[in-house]
């Protein structure tokens, strides 16, 4: 089972945004994350780091008014 967890850096801290990430897609608005259960989150961010041994992806907002949407 895939157990990659996505985090967003907000105010210098890592905030968990989605667990069990399976698909990462670039969209016109940013990035869409989809997990193994079909849950989706879209973020206006860029990837900062992917560490497979830690099972962790870290993103940084691309603007000051970062929003996360759940589909």
mmCIF file of the N, C-alpha and C atoms, coordinates in Angstrom:
data_MODEL
# 
_entry.id   MODEL 
# 
loop_
_atom_site.group_PDB 
_atom_site.id 
_atom_site.type_symbol 
_atom_site.label_atom_id 
_atom_site.label_alt_id 
_atom_site.label_comp_id 
_atom_site.label_asym_id 
_atom_site.label_entity_id 
_atom_site.label_seq_id 
_atom_site.pdbx_PDB_ins_code 
_atom_site.Cartn_x 
_atom_site.Cartn_y 
_atom_site.Cartn_z 
_atom_site.occupancy 
_atom_site.B_iso_or_equiv 
_atom_site.pdbx_formal_charge 
_atom_site.auth_seq_id 
_atom_site.auth_comp_id 
_atom_site.auth_asym_id 
_atom_site.auth_atom_id 
_atom_site.pdbx_PDB_model_num 
ATOM 1   N N  . UNK A 1 1  ? 0.845   -1.191 0.000   1.00 0.00 ? 1  UNK A N  1 
ATOM 2   C CA . UNK A 1 1  ? 0.000   0.000  0.000   1.00 0.00 ? 1  UNK A CA 1 
ATOM 3   C C  . UNK A 1 1  ? 0.883   1.243  0.000   1.00 0.00 ? 1  UNK A C  1 
ATOM 4   N N  . UNK A 1 2  ? 0.500   2.212  -0.765  1.00 0.00 ? 2  UNK A N  1 
ATOM 5   C CA . UNK A 1 2  ? 1.214   3.477  -0.851  1.00 0.00 ? 2  UNK A CA 1 
ATOM 6   C C  . UNK A 1 2  ? 0.951   4.287  0.418   1.00 0.00 ? 2  UNK A C  1 
ATOM 7   N N  . UNK A 1 3  ? 1.996   4.817  0.996   1.00 0.00 ? 3  UNK A N  1 
ATOM 8   C CA . UNK A 1 3  ? 1.794   5.581  2.216   1.00 0.00 ? 3  UNK A CA 1 
ATOM 9   C C  . UNK A 1 3  ? 2.552   6.901  2.208   1.00 0.00 ? 3  UNK A C  1 
ATOM 10  N N  . UNK A 1 4  ? 2.608   7.531  1.048   1.00 0.00 ? 4  UNK A N  1 
ATOM 11  C CA . UNK A 1 4  ? 3.229   8.843  0.932   1.00 0.00 ? 4  UNK A CA 1 
ATOM 12  C C  . UNK A 1 4  ? 2.274   9.886  1.527   1.00 0.00 ? 4  UNK A C  1 
ATOM 13  N N  . UNK A 1 5  ? 2.814   10.763 2.349   1.00 0.00 ? 5  UNK A N  1 
ATOM 14  C CA . UNK A 1 5  ? 2.016   11.833 2.943   1.00 0.00 ? 5  UNK A CA 1 
ATOM 15  C C  . UNK A 1 5  ? 2.497   13.165 2.386   1.00 0.00 ? 5  UNK A C  1 
ATOM 16  N N  . UNK A 1 6  ? 1.552   14.028 2.000   1.00 0.00 ? 6  UNK A N  1 
ATOM 17  C CA . UNK A 1 6  ? 1.872   15.345 1.458   1.00 0.00 ? 6  UNK A CA 1 
ATOM 18  C C  . UNK A 1 6  ? 1.715   16.395 2.547   1.00 0.00 ? 6  UNK A C  1 
ATOM 19  N N  . UNK A 1 7  ? 2.684   17.306 2.585   1.00 0.00 ? 7  UNK A N  1 
ATOM 20  C CA . UNK A 1 7  ? 2.691   18.395 3.554   1.00 0.00 ? 7  UNK A CA 1 
ATOM 21  C C  . UNK A 1 7  ? 2.823   19.722 2.824   1.00 0.00 ? 7  UNK A C  1 
ATOM 22  N N  . UNK A 1 8  ? 2.247   20.768 3.395   1.00 0.00 ? 8  UNK A N  1 
ATOM 23  C CA . UNK A 1 8  ? 2.355   22.121 2.866   1.00 0.00 ? 8  UNK A CA 1 
ATOM 24  C C  . UNK A 1 8  ? 3.031   22.979 3.921   1.00 0.00 ? 8  UNK A C  1 
ATOM 25  N N  . UNK A 1 9  ? 4.060   23.712 3.537   1.00 0.00 ? 9  UNK A N  1 
ATOM 26  C CA . UNK A 1 9  ? 4.755   24.585 4.473   1.00 0.00 ? 9  UNK A CA 1 
ATOM 27  C C  . UNK A 1 9  ? 3.960   25.883 4.606   1.00 0.00 ? 9  UNK A C  1 
ATOM 28  N N  . UNK A 1 10 ? 3.434   26.125 5.803   1.00 0.00 ? 10 UNK A N  1 
ATOM 29  C CA . UNK A 1 10 ? 2.675   27.337 6.110   1.00 0.00 ? 10 UNK A CA 1 
ATOM 30  C C  . UNK A 1 10 ? 3.250   27.961 7.373   1.00 0.00 ? 10 UNK A C  1 
ATOM 31  N N  . UNK A 1 11 ? 3.628   29.226 7.286   1.00 0.00 ? 11 UNK A N  1 
ATOM 32  C CA . UNK A 1 11 ? 4.216   29.941 8.428   1.00 0.00 ? 11 UNK A CA 1 
ATOM 33  C C  . UNK A 1 11 ? 5.405   29.188 9.023   1.00 0.00 ? 11 UNK A C  1 
ATOM 34  N N  . UNK A 1 12 ? 6.200   28.577 8.158   1.00 0.00 ? 12 UNK A N  1 
ATOM 35  C CA . UNK A 1 12 ? 7.402   27.880 8.593   1.00 0.00 ? 12 UNK A CA 1 
ATOM 36  C C  . UNK A 1 12 ? 7.170   26.486 9.157   1.00 0.00 ? 12 UNK A C  1 
ATOM 37  N N  . UNK A 1 13 ? 5.920   26.047 9.210   1.00 0.00 ? 13 UNK A N  1 
ATOM 38  C CA . UNK A 1 13 ? 5.599   24.726 9.740   1.00 0.00 ? 13 UNK A CA 1 
ATOM 39  C C  . UNK A 1 13 ? 5.006   23.841 8.660   1.00 0.00 ? 13 UNK A C  1 
ATOM 40  N N  . UNK A 1 14 ? 5.240   22.547 8.760   1.00 0.00 ? 14 UNK A N  1 
ATOM 41  C CA . UNK A 1 14 ? 4.676   21.599 7.801   1.00 0.00 ? 14 UNK A CA 1 
ATOM 42  C C  . UNK A 1 14 ? 3.293   21.174 8.264   1.00 0.00 ? 14 UNK A C  1 
ATOM 43  N N  . UNK A 1 15 ? 2.297   21.423 7.422   1.00 0.00 ? 15 UNK A N  1 
ATOM 44  C CA . UNK A 1 15 ? 0.925   21.033 7.719   1.00 0.00 ? 15 UNK A CA 1 
ATOM 45  C C  . UNK A 1 15 ? 0.537   19.875 6.812   1.00 0.00 ? 15 UNK A C  1 
ATOM 46  N N  . UNK A 1 16 ? 0.079   18.779 7.401   1.00 0.00 ? 16 UNK A N  1 
ATOM 47  C CA . UNK A 1 16 ? -0.312  17.605 6.629   1.00 0.00 ? 16 UNK A CA 1 
ATOM 48  C C  . UNK A 1 16 ? -1.559  17.943 5.815   1.00 0.00 ? 16 UNK A C  1 
ATOM 49  N N  . UNK A 1 17 ? -1.521  17.639 4.502   1.00 0.00 ? 17 UNK A N  1 
ATOM 50  C CA . UNK A 1 17 ? -2.686  17.931 3.671   1.00 0.00 ? 17 UNK A CA 1 
ATOM 51  C C  . UNK A 1 17 ? -3.344  16.688 3.090   1.00 0.00 ? 17 UNK A C  1 
ATOM 52  N N  . UNK A 1 18 ? -2.586  15.601 2.895   1.00 0.00 ? 18 UNK A N  1 
ATOM 53  C CA . UNK A 1 18 ? -3.204  14.391 2.365   1.00 0.00 ? 18 UNK A CA 1 
ATOM 54  C C  . UNK A 1 18 ? -2.285  13.200 2.605   1.00 0.00 ? 18 UNK A C  1 
ATOM 55  N N  . UNK A 1 19 ? -2.888  12.102 3.060   1.00 0.00 ? 19 UNK A N  1 
ATOM 56  C CA . UNK A 1 19 ? -2.150  10.861 3.281   1.00 0.00 ? 19 UNK A CA 1 
ATOM 57  C C  . UNK A 1 19 ? -2.427  9.885  2.144   1.00 0.00 ? 19 UNK A C  1 
ATOM 58  N N  . UNK A 1 20 ? -1.568  8.897  1.999   1.00 0.00 ? 20 UNK A N  1 
ATOM 59  C CA . UNK A 1 20 ? -1.711  7.836  0.997   1.00 0.00 ? 20 UNK A CA 1 
ATOM 60  C C  . UNK A 1 20 ? -1.804  8.375  -0.429  1.00 0.00 ? 20 UNK A C  1 
ATOM 61  N N  . UNK A 1 21 ? -0.978  9.373  -0.731  1.00 0.00 ? 21 UNK A N  1 
ATOM 62  C CA . UNK A 1 21 ? -0.985  9.994  -2.063  1.00 0.00 ? 21 UNK A CA 1 
ATOM 63  C C  . UNK A 1 21 ? -0.516  8.976  -3.096  1.00 0.00 ? 21 UNK A C  1 
ATOM 64  N N  . UNK A 1 22 ? -1.291  8.882  -4.172  1.00 0.00 ? 22 UNK A N  1 
ATOM 65  C CA . UNK A 1 22 ? -0.994  7.939  -5.248  1.00 0.00 ? 22 UNK A CA 1 
ATOM 66  C C  . UNK A 1 22 ? -0.670  8.665  -6.551  1.00 0.00 ? 22 UNK A C  1 
ATOM 67  N N  . UNK A 1 23 ? -1.351  9.794  -6.799  1.00 0.00 ? 23 UNK A N  1 
ATOM 68  C CA . UNK A 1 23 ? -1.186  10.540 -8.059  1.00 0.00 ? 23 UNK A CA 1 
ATOM 69  C C  . UNK A 1 23 ? -0.931  12.010 -7.743  1.00 0.00 ? 23 UNK A C  1 
ATOM 70  N N  . UNK A 1 24 ? 0.055   12.581 -8.440  1.00 0.00 ? 24 UNK A N  1 
ATOM 71  C CA . UNK A 1 24 ? 0.351   14.012 -8.358  1.00 0.00 ? 24 UNK A CA 1 
ATOM 72  C C  . UNK A 1 24 ? 0.300   14.540 -9.778  1.00 0.00 ? 24 UNK A C  1 
ATOM 73  N N  . UNK A 1 25 ? -0.598  15.504 -10.028 1.00 0.00 ? 25 UNK A N  1 
ATOM 74  C CA . UNK A 1 25 ? -0.764  16.057 -11.383 1.00 0.00 ? 25 UNK A CA 1 
ATOM 75  C C  . UNK A 1 25 ? -0.614  17.567 -11.359 1.00 0.00 ? 25 UNK A C  1 
ATOM 76  N N  . UNK A 1 26 ? 0.089   18.082 -12.352 1.00 0.00 ? 26 UNK A N  1 
ATOM 77  C CA . UNK A 1 26 ? 0.158   19.521 -12.520 1.00 0.00 ? 26 UNK A CA 1 
ATOM 78  C C  . UNK A 1 26 ? -1.109  19.966 -13.246 1.00 0.00 ? 26 UNK A C  1 
ATOM 79  N N  . UNK A 1 27 ? -1.724  21.036 -12.762 1.00 0.00 ? 27 UNK A N  1 
ATOM 80  C CA . UNK A 1 27 ? -2.910  21.605 -13.398 1.00 0.00 ? 27 UNK A CA 1 
ATOM 81  C C  . UNK A 1 27 ? -2.630  23.063 -13.734 1.00 0.00 ? 27 UNK A C  1 
ATOM 82  N N  . UNK A 1 28 ? -3.553  23.716 -14.416 1.00 0.00 ? 28 UNK A N  1 
ATOM 83  C CA . UNK A 1 28 ? -3.366  25.123 -14.750 1.00 0.00 ? 28 UNK A CA 1 
ATOM 84  C C  . UNK A 1 28 ? -3.358  26.010 -13.506 1.00 0.00 ? 28 UNK A C  1 
ATOM 85  N N  . UNK A 1 29 ? -3.974  25.530 -12.416 1.00 0.00 ? 29 UNK A N  1 
ATOM 86  C CA . UNK A 1 29 ? -4.039  26.296 -11.171 1.00 0.00 ? 29 UNK A CA 1 
ATOM 87  C C  . UNK A 1 29 ? -2.994  25.887 -10.143 1.00 0.00 ? 29 UNK A C  1 
ATOM 88  N N  . UNK A 1 30 ? -2.265  24.809 -10.372 1.00 0.00 ? 30 UNK A N  1 
ATOM 89  C CA . UNK A 1 30 ? -1.290  24.343 -9.395  1.00 0.00 ? 30 UNK A CA 1 
ATOM 90  C C  . UNK A 1 30 ? -1.079  22.853 -9.476  1.00 0.00 ? 30 UNK A C  1 
ATOM 91  N N  . UNK A 1 31 ? -1.375  22.167 -8.378  1.00 0.00 ? 31 UNK A N  1 
ATOM 92  C CA . UNK A 1 31 ? -1.139  20.734 -8.298  1.00 0.00 ? 31 UNK A CA 1 
ATOM 93  C C  . UNK A 1 31 ? -2.365  20.045 -7.717  1.00 0.00 ? 31 UNK A C  1 
ATOM 94  N N  . UNK A 1 32 ? -2.726  18.899 -8.307  1.00 0.00 ? 32 UNK A N  1 
ATOM 95  C CA . UNK A 1 32 ? -3.817  18.083 -7.781  1.00 0.00 ? 32 UNK A CA 1 
ATOM 96  C C  . UNK A 1 32 ? -3.205  16.805 -7.218  1.00 0.00 ? 32 UNK A C  1 
ATOM 97  N N  . UNK A 1 33 ? -3.590  16.493 -5.981  1.00 0.00 ? 33 UNK A N  1 
ATOM 98  C CA . UNK A 1 33 ? -3.149  15.274 -5.305  1.00 0.00 ? 33 UNK A CA 1 
ATOM 99  C C  . UNK A 1 33 ? -4.344  14.344 -5.185  1.00 0.00 ? 33 UNK A C  1 
ATOM 100 N N  . UNK A 1 34 ? -4.152  13.081 -5.497  1.00 0.00 ? 34 UNK A N  1 
ATOM 101 C CA . UNK A 1 34 ? -5.220  12.090 -5.387  1.00 0.00 ? 34 UNK A CA 1 
ATOM 102 C C  . UNK A 1 34 ? -4.664  10.916 -4.600  1.00 0.00 ? 34 UNK A C  1 
ATOM 103 N N  . UNK A 1 35 ? -5.416  10.473 -3.580  1.00 0.00 ? 35 UNK A N  1 
ATOM 104 C CA . UNK A 1 35 ? -4.911  9.353  -2.793  1.00 0.00 ? 35 UNK A CA 1 
ATOM 105 C C  . UNK A 1 35 ? -5.542  8.040  -3.250  1.00 0.00 ? 35 UNK A C  1 
ATOM 106 N N  . UNK A 1 36 ? -5.153  6.956  -2.609  1.00 0.00 ? 36 UNK A N  1 
ATOM 107 C CA . UNK A 1 36 ? -5.592  5.631  -3.034  1.00 0.00 ? 36 UNK A CA 1 
ATOM 108 C C  . UNK A 1 36 ? -7.081  5.396  -2.808  1.00 0.00 ? 36 UNK A C  1 
ATOM 109 N N  . UNK A 1 37 ? -7.727  6.269  -2.031  1.00 0.00 ? 37 UNK A N  1 
ATOM 110 C CA . UNK A 1 37 ? -9.157  6.153  -1.770  1.00 0.00 ? 37 UNK A CA 1 
ATOM 111 C C  . UNK A 1 37 ? -9.984  7.061  -2.676  1.00 0.00 ? 37 UNK A C  1 
ATOM 112 N N  . UNK A 1 38 ? -9.321  7.814  -3.578  1.00 0.00 ? 38 UNK A N  1 
ATOM 113 C CA . UNK A 1 38 ? -10.003 8.709  -4.496  1.00 0.00 ? 38 UNK A CA 1 
ATOM 114 C C  . UNK A 1 38 ? -10.202 10.112 -3.958  1.00 0.00 ? 38 UNK A C  1 
ATOM 115 N N  . UNK A 1 39 ? -9.780  10.372 -2.733  1.00 0.00 ? 39 UNK A N  1 
ATOM 116 C CA . UNK A 1 39 ? -9.874  11.723 -2.183  1.00 0.00 ? 39 UNK A CA 1 
ATOM 117 C C  . UNK A 1 39 ? -8.902  12.628 -2.931  1.00 0.00 ? 39 UNK A C  1 
ATOM 118 N N  . UNK A 1 40 ? -9.344  13.850 -3.257  1.00 0.00 ? 40 UNK A N  1 
ATOM 119 C CA . UNK A 1 40 ? -8.522  14.777 -4.023  1.00 0.00 ? 40 UNK A CA 1 
ATOM 120 C C  . UNK A 1 40 ? -8.367  16.100 -3.295  1.00 0.00 ? 40 UNK A C  1 
ATOM 121 N N  . UNK A 1 41 ? -7.197  16.691 -3.460  1.00 0.00 ? 41 UNK A N  1 
ATOM 122 C CA . UNK A 1 41 ? -6.959  18.048 -2.967  1.00 0.00 ? 41 UNK A CA 1 
ATOM 123 C C  . UNK A 1 41 ? -6.178  18.782 -4.042  1.00 0.00 ? 41 UNK A C  1 
ATOM 124 N N  . UNK A 1 42 ? -6.564  20.030 -4.269  1.00 0.00 ? 42 UNK A N  1 
ATOM 125 C CA . UNK A 1 42 ? -5.852  20.883 -5.213  1.00 0.00 ? 42 UNK A CA 1 
ATOM 126 C C  . UNK A 1 42 ? -5.180  21.992 -4.432  1.00 0.00 ? 42 UNK A C  1 
ATOM 127 N N  . UNK A 1 43 ? -3.915  22.230 -4.741  1.00 0.00 ? 43 UNK A N  1 
ATOM 128 C CA . UNK A 1 43 ? -3.170  23.259 -4.036  1.00 0.00 ? 43 UNK A CA 1 
ATOM 129 C C  . UNK A 1 43 ? -2.461  24.157 -5.042  1.00 0.00 ? 43 UNK A C  1 
ATOM 130 N N  . UNK A 1 44 ? -2.330  25.406 -4.687  1.00 0.00 ? 44 UNK A N  1 
ATOM 131 C CA . UNK A 1 44 ? -1.535  26.352 -5.477  1.00 0.00 ? 44 UNK A CA 1 
ATOM 132 C C  . UNK A 1 44 ? -0.155  26.373 -4.836  1.00 0.00 ? 44 UNK A C  1 
ATOM 133 N N  . UNK A 1 45 ? 0.681   25.464 -5.325  1.00 0.00 ? 45 UNK A N  1 
ATOM 134 C CA . UNK A 1 45 ? 1.982   25.275 -4.698  1.00 0.00 ? 45 UNK A CA 1 
ATOM 135 C C  . UNK A 1 45 ? 2.962   24.659 -5.681  1.00 0.00 ? 45 UNK A C  1 
ATOM 136 N N  . UNK A 1 46 ? 4.205   24.611 -5.255  1.00 0.00 ? 46 UNK A N  1 
ATOM 137 C CA . UNK A 1 46 ? 5.237   23.912 -6.020  1.00 0.00 ? 46 UNK A CA 1 
ATOM 138 C C  . UNK A 1 46 ? 5.905   22.918 -5.079  1.00 0.00 ? 46 UNK A C  1 
ATOM 139 N N  . UNK A 1 47 ? 6.410   21.850 -5.655  1.00 0.00 ? 47 UNK A N  1 
ATOM 140 C CA . UNK A 1 47 ? 7.050   20.825 -4.835  1.00 0.00 ? 47 UNK A CA 1 
ATOM 141 C C  . UNK A 1 47 ? 8.420   21.316 -4.387  1.00 0.00 ? 47 UNK A C  1 
ATOM 142 N N  . UNK A 1 48 ? 8.699   21.108 -3.123  1.00 0.00 ? 48 UNK A N  1 
ATOM 143 C CA . UNK A 1 48 ? 9.981   21.485 -2.540  1.00 0.00 ? 48 UNK A CA 1 
ATOM 144 C C  . UNK A 1 48 ? 10.865  20.254 -2.396  1.00 0.00 ? 48 UNK A C  1 
ATOM 145 N N  . UNK A 1 49 ? 10.243  19.146 -1.977  1.00 0.00 ? 49 UNK A N  1 
ATOM 146 C CA . UNK A 1 49 ? 11.045  17.949 -1.732  1.00 0.00 ? 49 UNK A CA 1 
ATOM 147 C C  . UNK A 1 49 ? 10.176  16.699 -1.762  1.00 0.00 ? 49 UNK A C  1 
ATOM 148 N N  . UNK A 1 50 ? 10.729  15.633 -2.315  1.00 0.00 ? 50 UNK A N  1 
ATOM 149 C CA . UNK A 1 50 ? 10.121  14.308 -2.246  1.00 0.00 ? 50 UNK A CA 1 
ATOM 150 C C  . UNK A 1 50 ? 11.171  13.377 -1.660  1.00 0.00 ? 50 UNK A C  1 
ATOM 151 N N  . UNK A 1 51 ? 10.829  12.718 -0.553  1.00 0.00 ? 51 UNK A N  1 
ATOM 152 C CA . UNK A 1 51 ? 11.758  11.810 0.089   1.00 0.00 ? 51 UNK A CA 1 
ATOM 153 C C  . UNK A 1 51 ? 11.061  10.458 0.223   1.00 0.00 ? 51 UNK A C  1 
ATOM 154 N N  . UNK A 1 52 ? 11.410  9.525  -0.630  1.00 0.00 ? 52 UNK A N  1 
ATOM 155 C CA . UNK A 1 52 ? 10.757  8.225  -0.638  1.00 0.00 ? 52 UNK A CA 1 
ATOM 156 C C  . UNK A 1 52 ? 11.030  7.428  0.634   1.00 0.00 ? 52 UNK A C  1 
ATOM 157 N N  . UNK A 1 53 ? 12.240  7.515  1.169   1.00 0.00 ? 53 UNK A N  1 
ATOM 158 C CA . UNK A 1 53 ? 12.551  6.755  2.381   1.00 0.00 ? 53 UNK A CA 1 
ATOM 159 C C  . UNK A 1 53 ? 11.761  7.255  3.585   1.00 0.00 ? 53 UNK A C  1 
ATOM 160 N N  . UNK A 1 54 ? 11.407  8.551  3.595   1.00 0.00 ? 54 UNK A N  1 
ATOM 161 C CA . UNK A 1 54 ? 10.567  9.102  4.659   1.00 0.00 ? 54 UNK A CA 1 
ATOM 162 C C  . UNK A 1 54 ? 9.082   9.045  4.304   1.00 0.00 ? 54 UNK A C  1 
ATOM 163 N N  . UNK A 1 55 ? 8.774   8.639  3.054   1.00 0.00 ? 55 UNK A N  1 
ATOM 164 C CA . UNK A 1 55 ? 7.388   8.589  2.557   1.00 0.00 ? 55 UNK A CA 1 
ATOM 165 C C  . UNK A 1 55 ? 6.722   9.956  2.706   1.00 0.00 ? 55 UNK A C  1 
ATOM 166 N N  . UNK A 1 56 ? 7.419   10.987 2.187   1.00 0.00 ? 56 UNK A N  1 
ATOM 167 C CA . UNK A 1 56 ? 6.981   12.360 2.426   1.00 0.00 ? 56 UNK A CA 1 
ATOM 168 C C  . UNK A 1 56 ? 7.207   13.244 1.199   1.00 0.00 ? 56 UNK A C  1 
ATOM 169 N N  . UNK A 1 57 ? 6.182   14.048 0.864   1.00 0.00 ? 57 UNK A N  1 
ATOM 170 C CA . UNK A 1 57 ? 6.280   15.074 -0.172  1.00 0.00 ? 57 UNK A CA 1 
ATOM 171 C C  . UNK A 1 57 ? 6.004   16.414 0.504   1.00 0.00 ? 57 UNK A C  1 
ATOM 172 N N  . UNK A 1 58 ? 6.819   17.399 0.200   1.00 0.00 ? 58 UNK A N  1 
ATOM 173 C CA . UNK A 1 58 ? 6.646   18.712 0.812   1.00 0.00 ? 58 UNK A CA 1 
ATOM 174 C C  . UNK A 1 58 ? 6.439   19.750 -0.285  1.00 0.00 ? 58 UNK A C  1 
ATOM 175 N N  . UNK A 1 59 ? 5.444   20.610 -0.079  1.00 0.00 ? 59 UNK A N  1 
ATOM 176 C CA . UNK A 1 59 ? 5.094   21.659 -1.034  1.00 0.00 ? 59 UNK A CA 1 
ATOM 177 C C  . UNK A 1 59 ? 5.171   23.024 -0.373  1.00 0.00 ? 59 UNK A C  1 
ATOM 178 N N  . UNK A 1 60 ? 5.372   24.049 -1.201  1.00 0.00 ? 60 UNK A N  1 
ATOM 179 C CA . UNK A 1 60 ? 5.424   25.437 -0.742  1.00 0.00 ? 60 UNK A CA 1 
ATOM 180 C C  . UNK A 1 60 ? 4.403   26.231 -1.549  1.00 0.00 ? 60 UNK A C  1 
ATOM 181 N N  . UNK A 1 61 ? 3.560   27.034 -0.893  1.00 0.00 ? 61 UNK A N  1 
ATOM 182 C CA . UNK A 1 61 ? 2.570   27.833 -1.628  1.00 0.00 ? 61 UNK A CA 1 
ATOM 183 C C  . UNK A 1 61 ? 3.236   28.744 -2.652  1.00 0.00 ? 61 UNK A C  1 
ATOM 184 N N  . UNK A 1 62 ? 2.565   28.938 -3.778  1.00 0.00 ? 62 UNK A N  1 
ATOM 185 C CA . UNK A 1 62 ? 3.111   29.824 -4.810  1.00 0.00 ? 62 UNK A CA 1 
ATOM 186 C C  . UNK A 1 62 ? 2.634   31.257 -4.645  1.00 0.00 ? 62 UNK A C  1 
ATOM 187 N N  . UNK A 1 63 ? 1.703   31.490 -3.714  1.00 0.00 ? 63 UNK A N  1 
ATOM 188 C CA . UNK A 1 63 ? 1.260   32.852 -3.441  1.00 0.00 ? 63 UNK A CA 1 
ATOM 189 C C  . UNK A 1 63 ? 0.943   33.003 -1.964  1.00 0.00 ? 63 UNK A C  1 
ATOM 190 N N  . UNK A 1 64 ? 0.778   34.235 -1.513  1.00 0.00 ? 64 UNK A N  1 
ATOM 191 C CA . UNK A 1 64 ? 0.543   34.517 -0.098  1.00 0.00 ? 64 UNK A CA 1 
ATOM 192 C C  . UNK A 1 64 ? -0.837  34.071 0.361   1.00 0.00 ? 64 UNK A C  1 
ATOM 193 N N  . UNK A 1 65 ? -1.796  34.010 -0.526  1.00 0.00 ? 65 UNK A N  1 
ATOM 194 C CA . UNK A 1 65 ? -3.163  33.642 -0.189  1.00 0.00 ? 65 UNK A CA 1 
ATOM 195 C C  . UNK A 1 65 ? -3.435  32.182 -0.574  1.00 0.00 ? 65 UNK A C  1 
ATOM 196 N N  . UNK A 1 66 ? -2.631  31.267 -0.061  1.00 0.00 ? 66 UNK A N  1 
ATOM 197 C CA . UNK A 1 66 ? -2.748  29.847 -0.416  1.00 0.00 ? 66 UNK A CA 1 
ATOM 198 C C  . UNK A 1 66 ? -4.128  29.300 -0.030  1.00 0.00 ? 66 UNK A C  1 
ATOM 199 N N  . UNK A 1 67 ? -4.697  28.558 -0.975  1.00 0.00 ? 67 UNK A N  1 
ATOM 200 C CA . UNK A 1 67 ? -5.960  27.903 -0.701  1.00 0.00 ? 67 UNK A CA 1 
ATOM 201 C C  . UNK A 1 67 ? -5.854  26.428 -1.050  1.00 0.00 ? 67 UNK A C  1 
ATOM 202 N N  . UNK A 1 68 ? -6.585  25.632 -0.322  1.00 0.00 ? 68 UNK A N  1 
ATOM 203 C CA . UNK A 1 68 ? -6.661  24.202 -0.576  1.00 0.00 ? 68 UNK A CA 1 
ATOM 204 C C  . UNK A 1 68 ? -8.123  23.877 -0.820  1.00 0.00 ? 68 UNK A C  1 
ATOM 205 N N  . UNK A 1 69 ? -8.405  23.132 -1.858  1.00 0.00 ? 69 UNK A N  1 
ATOM 206 C CA . UNK A 1 69 ? -9.781  22.735 -2.125  1.00 0.00 ? 69 UNK A CA 1 
ATOM 207 C C  . UNK A 1 69 ? -9.870  21.223 -2.148  1.00 0.00 ? 69 UNK A C  1 
ATOM 208 N N  . UNK A 1 70 ? -10.984 20.717 -1.678  1.00 0.00 ? 70 UNK A N  1 
ATOM 209 C CA . UNK A 1 70 ? -11.225 19.279 -1.666  1.00 0.00 ? 70 UNK A CA 1 
ATOM 210 C C  . UNK A 1 70 ? -12.306 18.971 -2.688  1.00 0.00 ? 70 UNK A C  1 
ATOM 211 N N  . UNK A 1 71 ? -12.023 18.045 -3.597  1.00 0.00 ? 71 UNK A N  1 
ATOM 212 C CA . UNK A 1 71 ? -13.007 17.673 -4.617  1.00 0.00 ? 71 UNK A CA 1 
ATOM 213 C C  . UNK A 1 71 ? -13.747 16.433 -4.190  1.00 0.00 ? 71 UNK A C  1 
# 
